[in-house]
Each structure stands twice: as C-alpha cells, then as structure tokens.
Amino acid sequence: MIIYKTTNLLNGKIYIGQDTNSNPNYIGSGKIIKEAIKKYGKSNFSKEILEECETIEYLNEREIYWISLF
C-alpha cells in the first residue's frame, strides 16, 4: 500500500493519492485527475511514491498528512 504523487509535467499541478494494490501503472482515479489525463495525455504525467504503509488505517492518516504538506 502506497501514498503517491502524480505530477502534470506540462503545468506542474500535482495530485496526492493512495493505492492499496501498489500498481505501478495507476496514476489516479479522481474526477480532476481523470479530466487532466484526458486533456493532456497519460504520457505527460509522472508518478512518485512518497511512502509505503502497512495498514489501511495508517495509509489513510498518511494520505491526509501528505495532502496537507503539499
């Protein structure tokens, strides 16, 4: 389970999210990120793993932390 940061390489906007499956191809599924991927193309986004978590409770806590940090 990971917390990740997806960055739009064209405008620098970021999206923080969590992935319980740690899928390397997953870059987000919220409405805003989906619209941005459709507009700019998946190749214009990069994904960075910020943290690995052991439990879903800790994953949820840390997602809130990382969102507030950025």
N, CA and C of each residue as an Amber inpcrd file, in Angstrom:
protein
   210
   0.8550000  -1.1740000   0.0000000   0.0000000   0.0000000   0.0000000
   0.9010000   1.2370000   0.0000000   0.5760000   2.1710000  -0.8770000
   1.4450000   3.3410000  -1.0400000   0.6510000   4.6460000  -1.0790000
   1.3700000   5.7130000  -0.7350000   0.9280000   7.0820000  -0.9900000
   1.7890000   7.5580000  -2.1520000   1.1680000   8.1640000  -3.1580000
   1.9110000   8.5950000  -4.3360000   1.5710000  10.0360000  -4.6910000
   2.4580000  10.6240000  -5.4820000   2.2360000  11.9680000  -6.0230000
   2.3040000  11.8700000  -7.5370000   1.2370000  12.2780000  -8.2030000
   1.2120000  12.3450000  -9.6560000   1.3830000  13.8100000 -10.0450000
   2.3230000  14.0720000 -10.9360000   2.6220000  15.4340000 -11.3600000
   2.3530000  15.5980000 -12.8510000   1.6380000  16.6640000 -13.1890000
   1.4360000  17.0300000 -14.5810000   2.7230000  17.7130000 -15.0380000
   3.4050000  17.1140000 -15.9950000   4.6970000  17.6280000 -16.4470000
   4.5810000  18.8990000 -17.2760000   3.3820000  19.2290000 -17.7080000
   3.1870000  20.4270000 -18.5270000   2.8770000  21.6650000 -17.7020000
   2.1410000  21.4940000 -16.6050000   1.7690000  22.6800000 -15.8150000
   2.1870000  22.5930000 -14.3520000   2.7840000  21.4740000 -13.9310000
   3.2920000  21.3420000 -12.5680000   2.2490000  21.0310000 -11.5150000
   1.0080000  20.9030000 -11.8880000  -0.0260000  20.5790000 -10.8970000
   0.1760000  19.1520000 -10.3980000  -0.1620000  18.9490000  -9.1020000
   0.0490000  17.6360000  -8.5010000  -1.2410000  17.0710000  -7.9360000
  -1.2510000  15.7630000  -7.8010000  -2.3560000  15.0180000  -7.2170000
  -1.7430000  14.0260000  -6.2440000  -2.2070000  14.0280000  -4.9950000
  -1.7480000  13.0690000  -3.9820000  -2.8350000  12.0250000  -3.8220000
  -2.4540000  10.7660000  -3.7950000  -3.4360000   9.7090000  -3.6410000
  -2.8480000   8.4810000  -2.9750000  -3.6920000   7.4730000  -2.8050000
  -3.2630000   6.2190000  -2.2140000  -3.6480000   5.0740000  -3.1380000
  -2.8550000   4.0070000  -3.0550000  -3.1080000   2.8210000  -3.8720000
  -2.8550000   1.5990000  -3.0000000  -3.9160000   0.8800000  -2.6830000
  -3.7760000  -0.2920000  -1.8140000  -3.1400000  -1.4660000  -2.5460000
  -3.1020000  -1.4270000  -3.8770000  -2.5110000  -2.5180000  -4.6590000
  -1.0860000  -2.2300000  -5.1230000  -0.5990000  -1.0190000  -4.8750000
   0.7440000  -0.6000000  -5.3110000   0.9640000  -0.8650000  -6.8050000
  -0.0290000  -0.5460000  -7.6070000   0.0240000  -0.7570000  -9.0490000
   0.9050000   0.3150000  -9.6970000   2.0040000  -0.0700000 -10.3420000
   2.9010000   0.9310000 -10.9360000   2.2800000   1.7180000 -12.0900000
   1.2200000   1.1990000 -12.7170000   0.5840000   1.8890000 -13.8400000
  -0.5530000   2.8170000 -13.4240000  -0.9440000   2.7550000 -12.1680000
  -2.0580000   3.5600000 -11.6590000  -1.5560000   4.9490000 -11.2950000
  -2.1770000   5.9980000 -11.8690000  -1.7500000   7.3650000 -11.5450000
  -2.8700000   8.2070000 -10.9500000  -4.0200000   7.5930000 -10.6660000
  -5.1070000   8.3090000 -10.0260000  -6.4390000   8.0440000 -10.6990000
  -7.5120000   8.2450000  -9.9240000  -8.8370000   7.9770000 -10.4710000
  -9.8830000   8.9950000 -10.0510000  -9.4900000  10.0590000  -9.3950000
 -10.4450000  11.1000000  -9.0380000 -10.9040000  11.8590000 -10.2660000
 -11.9940000  12.5650000 -10.1420000 -12.5870000  13.2850000 -11.2740000
 -11.5950000  14.2730000 -11.8950000 -10.9150000  15.0300000 -11.0750000
  -9.9960000  16.0620000 -11.5790000  -8.8170000  15.4390000 -12.3110000
  -8.2200000  14.3930000 -11.7310000  -7.0690000  13.7620000 -12.3870000
  -7.4880000  13.0620000 -13.6690000  -8.6650000  12.4470000 -13.6790000
  -9.1530000  11.7940000 -14.9040000  -9.3250000  12.8120000 -16.0300000
  -9.9000000  13.9670000 -15.7050000 -10.0930000  15.0130000 -16.7170000
  -8.7560000  15.5330000 -17.2250000  -7.7960000  15.6750000 -16.3210000
  -6.4720000  16.1640000 -16.7200000  -5.7600000  15.1560000 -17.6170000
  -5.8660000  13.8690000 -17.2990000  -5.2450000  12.8330000 -18.1300000
  -5.8770000  12.8230000 -19.5180000  -7.1900000  12.9810000 -19.5620000
  -7.8950000  13.0250000 -20.8530000  -7.4350000  14.2320000 -21.6720000
  -7.2360000  15.3550000 -21.0100000  -6.8560000  16.5880000 -21.6970000
  -5.4000000  16.5690000 -22.1530000  -4.4820000  16.1280000 -21.2700000
  -3.0470000  16.2370000 -21.5500000  -2.3900000  14.9370000 -22.0060000
  -3.0560000  13.8060000 -21.7840000  -2.4750000  12.5120000 -22.1420000
  -1.6590000  11.9270000 -21.0010000  -1.7700000  10.6350000 -20.7970000
  -1.1060000   9.9580000 -19.6820000   0.4140000  10.1270000 -19.7240000
   0.9700000  10.2460000 -20.9130000   2.4280000  10.3660000 -21.0390000
   2.9670000  11.6760000 -20.4660000   2.1040000  12.6390000 -20.2060000
   2.5290000  13.9210000 -19.6450000   2.3970000  13.9800000 -18.1210000
   2.3400000  12.8080000 -17.4940000   2.2540000  12.7250000 -16.0480000
   3.3500000  11.8020000 -15.5310000   3.8760000  12.1330000 -14.3650000
   4.8420000  11.2540000 -13.7140000   4.2940000  10.8770000 -12.3410000
   4.7080000   9.7140000 -11.8700000   4.2520000   9.2230000 -10.5710000
   5.4570000   8.9680000  -9.6820000   5.3570000   9.4350000  -8.4480000
   6.4220000   9.2630000  -7.4610000   5.8180000   8.6460000  -6.2060000
   6.4180000   7.5980000  -5.7030000   5.9590000   7.0010000  -4.4460000
   6.5180000   7.8270000  -3.2970000   5.6200000   8.3120000  -2.4490000
   6.0240000   9.1250000  -1.3110000   6.2560000   8.2880000  -0.0640000
   5.4480000   7.2200000   0.0990000   5.5410000   6.4350000   1.3300000
   4.8420000   5.0900000   1.1460000   5.3940000   4.0700000   1.7830000
   4.7450000   2.7610000   1.8400000   4.1430000   2.5960000   3.2240000
   2.9600000   2.0050000   3.3050000   2.2370000   1.8560000   4.5660000
   1.8400000   0.3920000   4.7740000   1.7810000  -0.0170000   6.0330000
   1.4650000  -1.3980000   6.3720000  -0.0320000  -1.6570000   6.5480000
  -0.7700000  -0.6670000   7.0400000  -2.1950000  -0.8700000   7.3140000
  -3.0210000   0.1940000   6.5980000  -4.2860000  -0.1170000   6.3640000
  -5.1900000   0.8250000   5.7120000  -5.4220000   2.0570000   6.5870000
  -5.4450000   1.8640000   7.9010000  -5.6340000   2.9930000   8.8130000
  -4.4690000   3.9670000   8.7030000  -3.2500000   3.4260000   8.6900000
  -2.0630000   4.2780000   8.5740000  -2.0120000   4.9240000   7.1900000
  -2.4020000   4.1840000   6.1670000  -2.4480000   4.7090000   4.8070000
  -3.3610000   5.9330000   4.7540000  -4.5450000   5.8400000   5.3410000
  -5.4840000   6.9650000   5.3550000  -4.9250000   8.1600000   6.1100000
  -4.2720000   7.9200000   7.2440000  -3.6660000   9.0020000   8.0320000
  -2.5790000   9.7070000   7.2350000  -1.7270000   8.9140000   6.5980000
  -0.5930000   9.4890000   5.8890000  -1.0120000  10.2230000   4.6110000
  -2.0920000   9.7760000   3.9890000  -2.5950000  10.4970000   2.8230000
  -3.0020000  11.9150000   3.2330000  -3.6720000  12.0270000   4.3550000
  -4.0650000  13.3470000   4.8640000  -2.8300000  14.1920000   5.1520000
  -1.8250000  13.5850000   5.7500000  -0.5680000  14.2960000   6.0500000
   0.0660000  14.8320000   4.7590000   0.2090000  13.9740000   3.7660000
   0.8840000  14.3870000   2.5190000   0.0820000  15.4410000   1.7660000
  -1.2320000  15.3250000   1.7820000  -2.0500000  16.3490000   1.1320000
  -1.8400000  17.6970000   1.8060000  -1.8130000  17.7000000   3.1350000
  -1.6120000  18.9730000   3.8490000  -0.2080000  19.5280000   3.6300000
   0.7710000  18.6500000   3.4370000   2.1470000  19.0880000   3.2040000
   2.2870000  19.7820000   1.8590000   1.6220000  19.2770000   0.8590000
   1.7100000  19.8670000  -0.4760000   0.6210000  20.9070000  -0.6750000
